[in-house]
Amino acid sequence: MTAPIDRADFVDLLERAAWASSDQDWEWFLKGLSPPVRRRIFEEFFHWQAHGGQAEPPGEWRVWFLRAGRGFGKTMAGAHWVLDRARETPGAQIALVGGSADEVRKVMIEGPGGLLAQARCEEPVLWNPTQGIVRFHSEAEAFVYSARAAEKLRGPEHHFAWCDELAKWKNQGDATWDNLQMGMRLGERPRLIVTTTPRTTALVRRVRALKGIVETTGRTADNIHSAEAFRDWAQETYGGTRLGRQELDGEMFEEVEAALWTRDTIEKARVAAPPALKRVVVGVDPPVSAQGDACGIVVCALGRDDVAYVVADCSVSGERPEGWARVVARAAEAWGADRVVAEKNQGGDMVESVMRSVEASLPVKLVHAKGSKAARAEPVAARFEAGRAKLAGRFPELEDEMAGLTYGGGYEGPGRSPDRADAMVWAMSELVRPRPEPRISRI
C-alpha cells in the first residue's frame, strides 16, 4: 500500500507543474516523479481540476443541491464528496439513495464517475453487492437505498448522504426524503449532497425551498474534460430548445399555472425553418421611457402554407429611442417587411417620428393597446395551439416570456414586462388580419 503524500507537499508539486504549458513539458515533469507520486497526482485530478459547480461550496449548509446538465460531472462530484467525508470521518455511516437500488449500483458505485472508479489506490473501497454495503479504508460504510422503498430508511441513522437524480424519485419519493432526513442525526454536522438534472417536480421544488440549502449549477459545456465531439453535437442538436436548456444547461423550468403557452406547446410549435414567405411584419413594443428600458422587436412572417412564423427576435435593452429605432429599420430591411406595427400608448406620435427619423420610408403602422398584454395574446396563443402559428428556430428569451403569460391577464415573469412577447403578438395579429382586396368600380 502506498503511503499518503503530505498535503502541503502535494500542493507544492501542483504549483511546480503549473508552468507545464505543453504535453512535452508535462511529460518531462512527470518523468521526474516516482510512480506513487504520479499516481497520486492523477487520483487528485478532480480536486485541482474541478470546474464550476463541482467544487464543494463554503459555509455552514446542510444540503448541497447540485443541479446541472448531462455530462457535467455531477456523479463524479458526488462520489468525491462522499470519499472526502469517509476519509475525514472514520466509521461514518453514509446513505446512498437513488431512484432504484439498481441505479445506485450502476451509477453511484460501479459507474465511471462512481465510488469505485474515483477511490485512491492507497484507500481501497470494498463493495459487497449482496449486502448493499460499501466499505471504505477509514472503516466508514455506505448503504444502498432505493427511493421506491421508503420504509428501508425508517430507523437507520447517518452522518452523511448522497441523493442522486432527485427529479426521478417517484411514488414514494417524498416519504423517502422525509425518512432520510429523520435519520440524519449522527455527528456534529450531518450533511447531504443532491446531484440531479433539473426537472420541476413537487419534491424538487420542496427541497430547493428548504432552509440551510446551497445550490450550485452547471452546464454540459462546462466539463472541458468530456469529449469535445459530444459537446459540439449536443449543442448543435439541442442548444436553445427547452430540452437542451434543461438537460444540457441545467435550467429549471417552472410551469406557470394557467399559462397561455405551456412549454410543451412551445416545443411542438418549433420548426427548423419556415417555407417560402409571402408577407413579413415587424412588431415593436417601445420602451416605457427614454432611459433605456427593453424594446421588444420581433419579426413574424406568413408562409405560403398560411401558417404564421416567428422568424427573428431583434429585441434590445439599454438603447435610447434612436438606438432601438435603427434596430427596427435594419430588421425591416433585412427581412423585406411590408409593415412595422408599433404600440403607441407610451410614446404616441413620437414612436412613429423617431423611427421615420432613421428611415423615412419605413412602413409604420401605430396601434393603440386595449386591455392587458396577456389578453391581447390569447388569440395568438390559440393559433399556436391549433398549429397555425409556429417558431422558426429557437428564441429562449421570447419563449420564457410567452410561458409567463396567463389566462386572465396575468404575467409571471421573467422580468417586469413581456416586451418581446407583446411585440410578437402585434406582428402576428397584423399578419392574420384580413387584408382588403382591391376592387374595380364601374363608372
Backbone hydrogen bonds, N-H to C=O, Kabsch-Sander energy under -0.5 kcal/mol:
donor,donor_aa,acceptor,acceptor_aa,energy
10,F,6,D,-2.3
11,V,7,R,-2.6
12,D,8,A,-2.1
13,L,9,D,-2.0
14,L,10,F,-2.0
15,E,11,V,-2.1
16,R,12,D,-2.0
17,A,13,L,-1.5
18,A,14,L,-0.7
18,A,15,E,-0.7
19,W,16,R,-0.6
20,A,17,A,-1.9
21,S,19,W,-1.6
26,W,22,S,-2.5
27,E,23,D,-2.5
28,W,24,Q,-2.2
29,F,25,D,-2.3
30,L,26,W,-2.4
31,K,27,E,-1.8
32,G,28,W,-0.8
32,G,29,F,-0.9
33,L,30,L,-1.9
38,R,34,S,-2.5
39,R,35,P,-2.5
40,R,36,P,-2.0
41,I,37,V,-2.1
42,F,38,R,-1.9
43,E,39,R,-2.1
44,E,40,R,-1.7
45,F,42,F,-1.1
47,H,44,E,-0.6
48,W,44,E,-1.3
48,W,45,F,-0.5
49,Q,45,F,-1.3
50,A,46,F,-1.2
53,G,217,T,-0.7
54,Q,51,H,-2.4
55,A,52,G,-1.3
61,W,59,G,-0.9
62,R,212,G,-3.2
63,V,212,G,-2.2
64,W,192,L,-2.5
65,F,63,V,-0.7
65,F,214,V,-3.0
66,L,64,W,-0.8
66,L,194,V,-3.5
67,R,65,F,-0.8
67,R,216,T,-2.7
68,A,66,L,-0.6
68,A,196,T,-1.7
69,G,218,G,-1.6
70,R,247,E,-3.9
72,F,69,G,-1.5
77,A,73,G,-2.0
78,G,74,K,-2.6
79,A,75,T,-2.7
80,H,76,M,-2.5
81,W,77,A,-2.0
82,V,78,G,-2.1
83,L,79,A,-2.6
84,D,80,H,-2.4
85,R,81,W,-2.0
86,A,82,V,-2.7
87,R,83,L,-2.0
88,E,84,D,-2.1
89,T,85,R,-1.4
91,G,138,S,-0.8
92,A,89,T,-2.0
94,I,92,A,-0.6
94,I,141,E,-2.7
95,A,160,F,-2.2
96,L,143,F,-2.9
97,V,95,A,-0.6
97,V,162,W,-2.8
98,G,145,Y,-1.7
104,V,100,S,-1.8
105,R,101,A,-2.1
106,K,102,D,-2.8
107,V,103,E,-2.4
108,M,103,E,-0.9
108,M,104,V,-0.5
109,I,104,V,-1.5
110,E,105,R,-3.1
114,G,111,G,-1.7
115,L,108,M,-2.2
116,L,109,I,-2.1
117,A,111,G,-0.5
118,Q,114,G,-1.8
119,A,115,L,-1.2
123,E,120,R,-1.1
126,L,135,R,-2.9
128,N,126,L,-0.5
128,N,133,I,-2.6
132,G,128,N,-1.9
133,I,128,N,-1.7
134,V,142,A,-2.9
135,R,126,L,-3.2
136,F,140,A,-2.7
139,E,136,F,-1.9
141,E,92,A,-3.0
142,A,134,V,-2.7
143,F,94,I,-2.7
144,V,132,G,-2.3
145,Y,96,L,-2.6
147,A,98,G,-2.4
149,A,146,S,-1.7
152,K,149,A,-1.4
153,L,150,A,-1.7
154,R,151,E,-1.6
155,G,153,L,-1.0
158,H,183,G,-2.9
159,H,93,Q,-3.0
160,F,93,Q,-1.5
161,A,191,R,-1.1
162,W,95,A,-2.8
163,C,193,I,-3.1
164,D,97,V,-2.7
164,D,162,W,-0.5
165,E,195,T,-3.2
168,K,165,E,-2.1
169,W,166,L,-1.6
172,Q,170,K,-1.6
176,T,172,Q,-2.8
177,W,173,G,-2.4
178,D,174,D,-2.6
179,N,175,A,-2.6
180,L,176,T,-2.3
181,Q,177,W,-2.4
182,M,178,D,-2.1
183,G,179,N,-1.0
183,G,180,L,-0.8
184,M,181,Q,-1.2
185,R,183,G,-1.9
186,L,158,H,-1.9
191,R,159,H,-1.4
192,L,62,R,-2.0
193,I,161,A,-2.2
194,V,64,W,-3.3
195,T,163,C,-2.6
196,T,66,L,-2.3
196,T,194,V,-0.5
201,T,199,R,-1.4
205,R,201,T,-2.6
206,R,202,A,-2.2
207,V,203,L,-2.6
208,R,204,V,-2.4
209,A,205,R,-1.0
210,L,207,V,-1.6
213,I,210,L,-0.7
214,V,63,V,-2.6
216,T,65,F,-2.1
218,G,67,R,-1.0
220,T,248,L,-3.4
222,D,219,R,-1.3
223,N,219,R,-0.5
223,N,220,T,-1.4
224,I,222,D,-1.6
226,S,223,N,-1.6
231,R,227,A,-2.0
232,D,228,E,-2.6
233,W,229,A,-2.3
234,A,230,F,-2.9
235,Q,231,R,-2.1
236,E,232,D,-2.5
237,T,233,W,-2.5
238,Y,234,A,-2.8
239,G,234,A,-0.5
239,G,235,Q,-1.7
241,T,238,Y,-1.9
244,G,238,Y,-0.6
245,R,241,T,-2.9
246,Q,242,R,-2.1
247,E,243,L,-3.4
248,L,244,G,-2.3
249,D,244,G,-1.8
250,G,246,Q,-0.6
251,E,245,R,-2.9
253,F,251,E,-0.6
254,E,252,M,-0.6
255,E,253,F,-0.7
256,V,254,E,-0.6
259,A,256,V,-1.4
260,L,405,L,-3.1
261,W,402,M,-0.7
261,W,405,L,-0.5
262,T,260,L,-0.5
266,I,262,T,-2.1
267,E,263,R,-2.2
268,K,264,D,-2.5
269,A,265,T,-1.2
270,R,267,E,-1.4
271,V,391,L,-2.9
278,K,302,L,-2.9
279,R,302,L,-1.1
281,V,300,C,-2.9
282,V,339,R,-2.4
283,G,281,V,-0.5
283,G,298,V,-3.2
284,V,341,V,-2.6
285,D,296,G,-2.5
295,C,316,V,-3.1
296,G,285,D,-1.8
296,G,294,A,-0.5
298,V,283,G,-2.1
299,V,312,A,-2.8
300,C,281,V,-2.8
300,C,298,V,-0.5
301,A,309,Y,-2.7
302,L,279,R,-2.7
303,G,301,A,-0.6
303,G,307,V,-2.7
304,R,276,A,-2.4
306,D,303,G,-2.2
308,A,388,R,-2.3
309,Y,301,A,-3.3
310,V,390,K,-2.2
311,V,299,V,-2.6
311,V,309,Y,-0.6
312,A,299,V,-1.5
314,C,297,I,-2.7
314,C,312,A,-0.5
315,S,297,I,-0.5
316,V,295,C,-1.8
318,G,292,G,-1.7
323,G,320,R,-1.0
324,W,320,R,-2.0
325,A,321,P,-2.2
326,R,322,E,-1.5
327,V,323,G,-1.4
328,V,324,W,-2.1
329,A,325,A,-2.3
330,R,326,R,-2.5
331,A,327,V,-2.3
332,A,328,V,-2.5
333,E,329,A,-2.2
334,A,330,R,-2.8
335,W,331,A,-2.0
336,G,332,A,-0.8
337,A,332,A,-2.3
338,D,280,V,-2.1
339,R,280,V,-0.7
340,V,363,P,-2.8
341,V,282,V,-2.5
341,V,339,R,-0.5
342,A,340,V,-0.6
342,A,365,K,-2.4
343,E,284,V,-1.8
344,K,367,V,-2.5
348,G,344,K,-2.8
350,M,347,G,-1.7
351,V,348,G,-1.4
352,E,348,G,-0.6
353,S,349,D,-2.5
354,V,350,M,-2.6
355,M,351,V,-1.3
356,R,352,E,-2.6
357,S,353,S,-1.5
358,V,354,V,-0.6
358,V,355,M,-0.8
359,E,355,M,-1.4
362,L,359,E,-1.8
364,V,362,L,-2.2
365,K,340,V,-3.0
367,V,342,A,-2.3
369,A,367,V,-0.5
376,R,372,S,-1.9
377,A,373,K,-1.5
378,E,374,A,-1.0
378,E,375,A,-0.6
381,A,377,A,-2.7
382,A,378,E,-2.1
383,R,379,P,-1.4
384,F,380,V,-1.8
385,E,381,A,-2.4
386,A,382,A,-1.8
387,G,384,F,-1.2
388,R,383,R,-2.7
389,A,383,R,-0.8
390,K,308,A,-2.6
391,L,269,A,-2.5
392,A,310,V,-2.5
392,A,390,K,-0.6
393,G,271,V,-1.1
393,G,391,L,-1.5
399,E,395,F,-3.0
400,D,396,P,-2.1
401,E,397,E,-1.6
402,M,398,L,-2.4
403,A,399,E,-2.3
404,G,400,D,-0.5
404,G,401,E,-1.0
405,L,401,E,-0.6
405,L,402,M,-1.1
406,T,410,G,-2.3
407,Y,258,A,-2.6
409,G,406,T,-1.4
412,E,404,G,-2.7
419,D,417,S,-1.9
422,D,418,P,-2.6
423,A,419,D,-2.0
424,M,420,R,-2.3
425,V,421,A,-2.2
426,W,422,D,-2.3
427,A,423,A,-2.0
428,M,424,M,-2.9
429,S,425,V,-2.7
430,E,426,W,-1.8
431,L,427,A,-2.1
432,V,428,M,-2.0
433,R,429,S,-0.7
441,S,439,R,-0.6
